Amino acid sequence: MINLNYKSIFNYIILACFTLYGFTFLLDMKINFLTTSFIFCIILYSILKKNNLISINLSTDIKTLNYILFIFLILILISTIYTESSLSTYRSRFLSPLIGLFIFYFYPFKQKHLILIFLSFSFILLINSLIVIYQFSQGNIGRPTGMVGNHYMFLAVFNTLILPIIFCFCLSKNVPSKLRIFFAITLIFNIPAIVFENTRIVWISLFISFMIVILLSKINIKRILLIFISIFISIFILLQISPNSLTRLKSISDISYQNQSNYERLLMWQSATNMFIDHPIYGVGIDNYYNEYIHNYRSPLSREKQHHPHNVLLTFLSETGLLGTFGYVTLFLYLFYHSIKTYIKNYNIFALAYLACLISFTINSLTDSIFSQIGYGKCTTFFWIITGLYFYINNHISIKYKKYI
């Protein structure tokens, strides 16, 4: 029988590592605190399960998610095997990030633990936004990114995943006032940081998700108008002090050859489409896109050599064909369906927050390959963490310790 002291030590390590991950996820750390936390979760679960001291109950909804996720992984695996792609790449891109979801299947997190974990994410994002503002004030008017170096799209993903949730919590009366104040401060400093970071798809995705949150929130018309006016005035002022940001804003609809960023994406999307047309069922393989693009599908007008087509749907179509794409689309349709259903049923603030997160993440996916792709493993892991938090908070996963004998 496991000693109670051992259980307490394991609990402390699990929570400490998860929290440390929250405070450091923007940094390039050699120690993976999330993986460490997950390993200790599995060890503790195995010991308790062997002694029949833990019970786990999954709702029908989370079981459905598991079935859909299993089908998704199997379809990708079939495509991988058929195209003689790398199983190692399959593991790193599709299996390893699932730690972010499965950690909630093995440990009985309490509400205060979940709050602490999300606060750690929000806090480090707040610190990073302050650094971005400082970098801008020191003359960095290009793509200041704070602590994440030159990985501005990496930061973009986390902005689109976290900030819609923070915005929902700011508007909800169900969130304690002290937490709402902290989230409001985080949001206030992140707005100028996002403008100065000059990632256009983040502007679009957050604007749309914020507007949907405002329209779906149960707040009065006067407050809605006040929020609208405040946001627009703030953005207008920020654009006046950041001419480069204003130029980036005007370039969103420019698809001329001179606008390399936009024009190159059109070329890549056409190449990926042609790749899918030639390999419709299985795709070219998850580790074969770059080689096929460079040697067979790259446009003569292209000025870049990209490893992915900068669009998640086209990435799945070109790499995994209809098989993998069916799994990907089914997975996200279910997540959208579940969050919408949950919010309509009882106006659940966590469902609205997750729905806003899904919307912004999906919009961001239109111009970059940020889900289960090379170079975005941490982003995919974080997406699954947010998904796990959503289902756990809504009591679809119930884990309880039994009494010790």
C-alpha positions, 0 to 999 in steps of 0.5 A: 500500500502506498504511503500517504506521504508519497502521494503528497510528494507526487501531488506537489511535484505534479502541480509544481511542474505544471505551474512551472510550465505555465510560467515558462512556456514562452521560453526555450527551456531545455527542461520540459516541465509539462512532460515531467508533470505528466510522467509523475501523473502516470507513475502516481496513477499506476500505483494508485490504480494497482491498489484500487485507490483511484477512480476515473469517470469519463462522460459520454461527450469526452468518450466521443472525443476520444473516439474521434481523436482515435479515428483521426490518428488512425487515418493519419497513420494509414496515410503515413504508412501507405506513403512510406513517411516517417513514423518518428515525424508522425509521433512528434507531430500527432502523438506527443502533443496529446500530453496536453490533453491526457494529463487531465485524464490521470490527475484530480485537479482541483479548481484552485489548481486550474486557476493557478495554471491558467494564471501562470499562462496569463502572467507570462503573457502579460510580462511578455507584452510589457517587454514588447512595448518596451522594445517598441519604445526603444525603436524596434518597429518591425516585429518585436516579440519579447522573450520569444526571439524571432518566432513571431508566429509562435507568439501569434498562436499563443495570443490567439489561444489565450487572449479570447479566453481572458477577454471572456473572463473580463466580461463575466460576472461569474469570475471573482472580481480580483481575477477579473481585474488581473485579466483586465490588466493583462488585456490592456497591456496586450492590446498595444503589444499585439498592434506593435507585433504586426502579425496581421492574422492575429489582428483579424482573428482576435477582432472577430473572436472578440466581436463574437464574444461581445455579441454572445455575452449577456451584457447590456447594450450600453456596455457593448457600445462602451467596449466597442468604442474603447477598442476602436479608439485604442487601436486608432491611437496605437496605429497613429504612433506605429506607422509600420503597423498602419502600413501592415494593416493596409496591406492585408488585402494587397495580393500584388506581386510586390507584396511578397508575403501575401502573393507568396501564400497564394502561390503556396496554396495553389501548389498545395492544391495541385499536390492534393489533386495529384495525390487525393487519397493519401497525400504525399506523406507527412514528411514528404511535403517539402521535397515534393514542393521544391522539386515538383510543385513550386511555382516559377514565380515563388521567391521562398522555400517553405516547408508547409503551405501556410494553411492547415487545411491545405497542409492536411490535404496535400500531406495526408489526402482525404483520409487525414483531412476527414479526421482533422475536419471531423475533430474540429467540427465536434469541438465547435459543436460541443462548445456551441451546444454547451453554451446554448444549453446553460450560457456556460462562460467556459464554453464561450471562452473555448468557442472564442479560442477555437474561432481565433485559432481556426482563423489563424490556421488560414494563413499558417500551419499551426496545428500538428505541424513541424515547428509548432509542437509546443503550440499544438500541445498548448491547444490540447491543454486548453481543450483539456481544461475546457472538458475538465472544468465542465466536469466531463472528466471526474477523477477521485482518490478513494480512502486509504485503508 
